[in-house]
């Protein structure tokens, strides 16, 4: 989670869910993306209940070159 501080003032909070797959598991990308989306949506709702609003992203990396990003 990235939130503004006195040293790094900003206007938005960010919540990032990062996952990594080996290239040999590339066929599991969509499944892992859905898992990441579910997990980050849960975190987002818990934070919202505490009054913390975040831009929320799920990012799944596959090896060194491929990735999938979704904003919740």
Secondary structure in CASP SS format (residue, H / E / C, confidence):
PFRMAT SS
TARGET T0000
AUTHOR 0000-0000-0000
METHOD secondary structure of the structure
MODEL  1
X C 1.00
X E 1.00
X C 1.00
X C 1.00
X C 1.00
X C 1.00
X C 1.00
X C 1.00
X C 1.00
X C 1.00
X C 1.00
X C 1.00
X E 1.00
X E 1.00
X E 1.00
X E 1.00
X E 1.00
X E 1.00
X E 1.00
X E 1.00
X E 1.00
X C 1.00
X H 1.00
X H 1.00
X H 1.00
X H 1.00
X H 1.00
X H 1.00
X H 1.00
X H 1.00
X H 1.00
X H 1.00
X H 1.00
X H 1.00
X H 1.00
X H 1.00
X H 1.00
X H 1.00
X H 1.00
X H 1.00
X H 1.00
X H 1.00
X H 1.00
X H 1.00
X H 1.00
X H 1.00
X H 1.00
X H 1.00
X H 1.00
X C 1.00
X C 1.00
X C 1.00
X C 1.00
X E 1.00
X E 1.00
X E 1.00
X E 1.00
X E 1.00
X E 1.00
X E 1.00
X E 1.00
X E 1.00
X C 1.00
X C 1.00
X C 1.00
X E 1.00
X E 1.00
X E 1.00
X E 1.00
X E 1.00
X E 1.00
X C 1.00
END
